């Protein structure tokens, strides 16, 4: 068997563990082992984080799937007749790196 040391356990958690162990007629050490076994014996999630994120946002309206007609302007910027899509303004200046050594202008 292996030894596991857990530091910085909040006093409230320790008290709850002590009470649960006493209620079940076990030592705190045995109570922790049983809690760990029960939690780790549960089946692992059937999908990963990416699937959960996708499911969370799947109900949102999809760009290009709303009632408006999605088109591209002569500048290549997507436009739409519906307000569901954000329209990027045409870039008027050449992209440049930020300068952090100057004072900010108001």
N, C-alpha and C positions, 0 to 999 in steps of 0.2 A: 504494500500500500504506500501511497505518497502522502506527505504532509503539506497542507496548504495553510498559509498564514494570511489573514485578511486584516489590514490596518485601516484606521480612520473610519470605523463604523459609527454612525451617529448613535448617540445614546438612546434615542427613541426606537430605532431599529433593533438595537440590542435588547431593549426591554420587551419589545413585541416578540422577538425570537425566544427570549427566556419564558415569557408567558405561554407561547405556543408549545414550547417543549414541555413545560410543566403540565399543560392541559392534556398532552398526549402521553405523559409518563415517560418522557425521554430526556436525555441530556441535551444541552444546546448543540453540542457537537453532532450528535446523531440527528437532531432536527435539521441542521444545515445539510447533512448528507442526503437526507430524504427529500428536502426541498430541491436540491440540485439534481438528484436523480429524476424527480417528477418533471421538472422544467426541461431538462435535457432529453427526456424520453419522448416528449411531445414531438409530433412530426414537424420537420423543418418546413418553412414556407415553400409553397409550390412555385413561387416566382420570385425574382430578384427585385432590387430597388427600382430598376428601370421600368419594369412591368407595373409596379405600384404607382410610379409617377405618371405613366401613360394612362392608367385607369383613372387616376385622380383628375386629369385634365381632358379626358376623352369626351366629356359632355359639353365642353366649351365649343362655340362655333369655330369652324375651321376656316382659315383664310382661303378665299377662292371658292368656298362651298356655300356662301350665303346667297341671298337673292340678287345681289349686284353682279355685274359682269366684270371680271378681272381682265384688265388689258395692260399692255406695256406702252408707255409713251415713247416718243422719239428719243428721249434721253435714256431709256432703259429702266426707268423707275416705274414700279408697279403702281397702277392707279385703279380705282374702283368707284363705281357709282354709289355704292352703299357706304355708310359711315363705319362699318364693321372692320375696315382695314385701315391701318395708319399709312398715310402717304408720305413718303420721304421727299423732302424738298430737294430741288436740284442743287448740286454742289456748285458754288460760285468761285471758290478759292481752291488752290492746289493743296492737297493734304500736307501737313507739316508736323514735325515732332513738337511736343510741348516743351516750353522753356521754364524750368523751375528755379533758375537763379535770379529772376527778375521779380520786382514787387508786382502784386496784382493791381490792375487798373480798375477804377470804379466806373 
